[in-house]
């Protein structure tokens, strides 16, 4: 898995074909999603990470057509719970974070992704 992540990170820093985004699959009925929205989403755009990984929030009950197409083509794995965060390169899912357990933990997990040490 580390080799795959190293490859993905190398692709991230050397490829400009696709923009990278952080997709968040959200449900208005999810307490963890609400906590994320209050603790992280409100100021995510002001953090350094947003310049390289803008946050795109997607309602699991109202998915855009491009997502449905990517899912049908198996470029995105099934969403089994919310919140689910996916690093997306414009074509396919690269890595995901499932769940939310606080702002500091969330940013530590993102940092591990960029350092190639996902847990």
KOLMAR-209273 format. One line per 8 residues: number of its first residue (from 1); their letters; for each residue y, z, x of C-alpha. Coordinates in Angstrom, 1 decimal, always signed. Each point is the difference from the previous one (the first is absolute). Example, Ala and Ser with C-alpha at 12.3 -4.5 7.8 and 13.67 -1.06 7.14 Angstrom:
BEGIN
1	as	-4.5:+7.8:+12.3  +3.4:-0.7:+1.4
END
This chain:
BEGIN
1	xxxxxxxx	+0.0:+0.0:+0.0  +2.4:+0.8:+2.9  -0.5:-3.6:+1.3  +0.9:-1.4:-3.4  +3.1:+2.1:-0.2  +1.0:-1.0:+3.6  -0.4:-3.6:-1.0  +2.1:+0.5:-3.1
9	xxxxxxxx	+2.7:+1.8:+1.9  +0.1:-2.8:+2.6  +0.3:-2.4:-2.9  +2.8:+2.1:-1.4  +2.1:-0.1:+3.1  -0.6:-3.6:+1.0  +0.0:-1.8:-3.3  +3.0:-0.9:-2.0
17	xxxxxxxx	-1.7:-2.3:-2.6  -0.3:+2.7:-2.6  +2.2:+3.0:-0.8  -1.7:+3.4:-0.1  +0.5:+2.2:-3.0  -1.3:+3.4:-1.2  -1.3:-0.5:-3.5  -0.2:+3.2:-2.1
25	xxxxxxxx	-2.2:-0.1:-3.1  +1.6:+2.4:-2.4  -0.7:+1.4:-3.5  +2.6:+1.7:-2.1  -2.8:+2.4:-1.0  -0.8:+1.1:+3.5  +1.5:+3.2:+1.3  -0.5:-0.9:+3.6
33	xxxxxxxx	+1.8:-3.3:-0.6  +2.9:+1.9:-1.5  +0.1:+2.4:+3.0  +0.0:-3.0:+2.4  +2.9:-1.6:-2.0  +2.0:+3.2:+0.2  -0.7:+0.9:+3.6  -0.4:-3.3:+1.8
41	xxxxxxxx	+1.0:-3.0:-2.0  +3.6:+1.2:-0.6  +0.9:-0.2:+3.7  -2.7:-2.3:+1.4  +2.4:-2.8:+0.4  +2.1:+2.0:+2.4  -2.8:+0.8:+2.4  -0.7:-2.2:+3.0
49	xxxxxxxx	-3.5:-0.9:-1.3  +1.6:-1.9:-2.9  +1.4:-2.6:+2.3  -3.5:-1.1:+1.0  -1.9:+1.1:-3.1  +2.0:-0.2:-3.2  -1.4:+2.0:-3.0  -1.0:-2.1:-3.0
57	xxxxxxxx	-1.0:+2.1:-3.1  -2.5:-1.5:-2.4  -1.0:+1.4:-3.4  -3.8:-0.1:-0.2  +0.3:-0.8:-3.7  +2.4:-2.9:+0.5  -1.1:-1.8:+3.2  +1.8:-3.2:+1.1
65	xxxxxxxx	-1.9:-3.3:-0.1  -0.1:-0.3:+3.8  -1.9:+3.3:+0.2  -2.5:-1.1:-2.7  -0.6:-3.2:+1.9  -0.5:+1.9:+3.4  -2.4:+2.4:-1.7  -2.0:-2.8:-1.6
73	xxxxxxxx	-0.2:-1.7:+3.4  -1.1:+3.4:+1.6  +3.0:+0.2:+2.3  +0.7:+3.5:-1.5  -2.7:+2.6:-0.6  -0.2:+1.7:-3.4  +2.6:+2.6:-0.9  -2.1:+3.0:-1.0
81	xxxxxxxx	+2.8:+2.6:-0.3  +3.7:+0.7:+0.3  +1.9:+0.1:+2.1  -1.5:-2.6:+2.3  +2.0:-1.4:+2.9  -0.9:-3.3:+1.6  +1.5:-1.6:+3.1  +0.3:-3.6:-1.1
89	xxxxxxxx	+0.7:-3.0:+2.2  +0.9:-2.4:-2.8  -3.6:-1.4:-0.1  -2.4:+3.0:+0.1  -0.5:+3.7:+0.2  +0.0:+1.3:+3.5  -0.4:+3.8:-0.4  +0.4:+2.5:-2.8
97	xxxxxxxx	+0.9:+3.6:-0.7  -1.5:+1.6:-3.1  +1.7:+3.0:-1.5  +3.2:+2.0:+0.7  +0.1:+3.6:+1.3  +3.6:+0.4:+1.0  +2.8:-1.8:+1.8  -0.8:+1.2:+3.6
105	xxxxxxxx	-3.7:-0.9:-0.4  +0.9:-3.4:-1.4  +2.2:-0.9:+3.0  -2.6:+1.4:+2.4  -2.6:-2.3:-1.5  +2.4:-3.0:+0.2  +0.7:+0.9:+3.6  -3.8:+0.1:+0.8
113	xxxxxxx	-0.3:-3.5:-1.5  +2.6:-1.4:+2.3  -1.6:+1.8:+3.0  -3.4:-1.3:-0.9  -1.5:+3.4:-0.7  -0.7:+0.0:-3.7  -1.6:+3.0:-1.6
END
